[in-house]
């Protein structure tokens, strides 16, 4: 799984694959994923909201666990 992450702000799942289906991604694919990651990590909240409404991206919900 390849994830772009900005500390305490945003994580973007970019790509996932089973290791039994392919060993790794190609260098040109990695460069493309870096461009996509940069775009979403730098995106305004308005752009993200629009993409969510349009179905271009999907938000993954999670539950916060307490340390107690």
C-alpha positions in Angstrom: 0.0 0.0 0.0 1.3 3.5 -0.8 0.1 6.3 1.3 0.9 10.0 1.2 1.0 11.5 4.6 1.2 15.0 6.1 1.8 14.8 9.9 -1.4 15.6 11.9 -3.2 16.9 8.8 -4.0 14.4 6.1 -3.3 10.9 4.8 -4.1 9.9 1.2 -4.3 6.3 0.1 -2.8 6.3 -3.4 -2.3 2.7 -4.4 -2.4 -0.9 -3.1 -1.5 -4.2 -4.6 -1.0 -7.8 -3.5 2.7 -8.8 -3.4 1.7 -12.1 -5.0 0.4 -10.2 -8.0 3.4 -7.9 -8.5 6.7 -7.3 -6.8 6.8 -3.5 -6.9 5.8 -0.5 -8.8 7.8 0.9 -11.7 9.8 4.1 -11.3 7.5 6.0 -13.7 4.5 4.9 -11.7 6.1 6.1 -8.5 6.7 9.5 -10.1 3.1 9.7 -11.2 1.9 8.8 -7.7 4.2 11.5 -6.2 2.5 14.1 -8.4 -0.9 12.9 -7.4 0.1 12.9 -3.7 1.4 16.4 -3.9 -1.8 17.6 -5.4 -4.0 16.1 -2.7 -1.7 17.0 0.2 -1.6 20.6 -1.0 -5.4 20.7 -1.9 -7.6 23.2 -0.1 -10.5 21.9 2.0 -12.9 23.4 -0.6 -11.3 21.3 -3.4 -11.5 18.2 -1.2 -15.1 18.8 -0.4 -15.9 19.3 -4.1 -14.0 16.1 -5.0 -15.9 14.2 -2.3 -19.3 15.4 -3.6 -18.3 14.6 -7.2 -17.2 11.1 -6.2 -13.6 11.7 -7.4 -12.3 10.7 -4.0 -13.8 8.8 -1.0 -13.2 9.6 2.7 -12.3 6.7 4.9 -13.7 7.0 8.4 -11.9 5.8 11.5 -12.5 5.6 15.2 -10.1 7.3 17.5 -8.9 5.1 20.3 -8.2 6.5 23.7 -5.0 5.7 25.6 -7.0 5.0 28.7 
